[in-house]
Amino acid sequence: MAPAPLSTTAAADARIPAGHPFAAHLRRAADLRRDAAHRPWTAADGPLPSLYISHGAPMLFEMTEWMTQLHSWARSLPRPAGIVIVSAHWESAPLSVSSTEPGELVYDFGGFHPMYYRMRYDTPSAARLAERIAALMPDTEPVHEHRGRGLDHGAWVPLKIMYPEADIPVLQLSMPTHDPDRLMDLGRRLRTLRESGVLVIGSGYMTHGLPFVDWRRPDAVPGWSSDFDAWAAEALGRGDVDELAAFRDRAPGMPYAHPTVEHFTPLFVTLGAATDPAAPPLSVIDGYSIGLAKRSLQAA
C-alpha cells in the first residue's frame, strides 16, 4: 500500500531546517509509513488503552530519543479513530472542549526559537467527537465549546510527534478540578469512547519542579524527582489508587516534585478511563529529562 501523502501540517514543517532533530523525525516517520502503513483501529481490536504522557515543552522537538519513544508507542497501537486529551495547561471549570475545527494553536510558552510559534497541527473536524462527549456528561454538567481556543502545547507537542500526519480528529478537554475522585469520574465517563477506537490521554509530567531544576547541571536528577517517581512507580505497580490520590501528603519529594499539581493530576483521568483503574498500568517510557521524570503509562 502506498503511504499517505504528507499532510499540510507536515508540509508546513518543511520550513524547519533540514538538520533539525524534528525534521529528521519526520523523515523517519515517512520512511516507516512507506515500509508499512499504520493500521487503523477496528472493532476486532477491542478498546484502545488510556494513556498518561509526560509531554515536555517545545524542546521535546530537539530530543531524538524521546521523540522516537513517543512515535514508536503510537505505532505500536492501532491508529485511533479519534483522540481526547486532557492537558495540564488548560485548567478551567466548568468542563469545556476546545474548538472542534482546526485553527490556531495555543503557543503557551516563551523564550523559544520563532519556528515553534509557526508550527501548526491542522487535524480533521472533531465536531462528532464533541457531540459524543457532551452526551456522556450529566445534565448538571453541560460542556461548553471554546470555539476560539485551539490545542495547547500539552496536547499538540506530543501529538505532533506521535501522529505527525495530523489525520486524526483531536479534541481537548479542560481540567475542571484537581480532585482525584472527580477526575477519576471524568475518566469513567470517557471510558466508553475507547470501545469505538478513541484514544483517551492525560498529558502532564511525572515530576515538574521546574523552579528547583539546576540548569547548570541539566543531566543531574534531583532526589526529590527520583524519590517521587519511584514512589509513583511502586504505587502504580500495586494498583494503589488511594495512595496516588493522597500524593500531596504521602509522596516523597513534595512539594518540590510538584509545586503546583496540574502536571500530575491528569493521571487520574487516565486511570478513571481504564477498564480496571486498580490494574497496574504499563510504564512505556521512563527515565529523566532535565532532571524531571518523564514516566508515561498505558492502562488497559
Secondary structure, 3 states (H helix, E strand, C coil): CCCCCCCHHHHHHHHCCCCCHHHHHHHHHHHHHHHCCCCECCHHHCCCCEEEEECCCHHHHHCHHHHHHHHHHHHHCCECCEEEEEEEEEECCCCEECCCCCCCCCCCCCCCCHHHHCCCCCCCCCHHHHHHHHHHCCCCCCCEECCCCCCCHHHHHHHHHHCCCCCCCEEEEEECCCCHHHHHHHHHHHHHHHHHCEEEEEEECCCCCHHHCCCCCCCCCCHHHHHHHHHHHHHHHHCCHHHHHCHHHHCCCCCCCCCCCCCCCHHHHHHHHCCCCCCCCEEEECCEECCEECCEEEEC
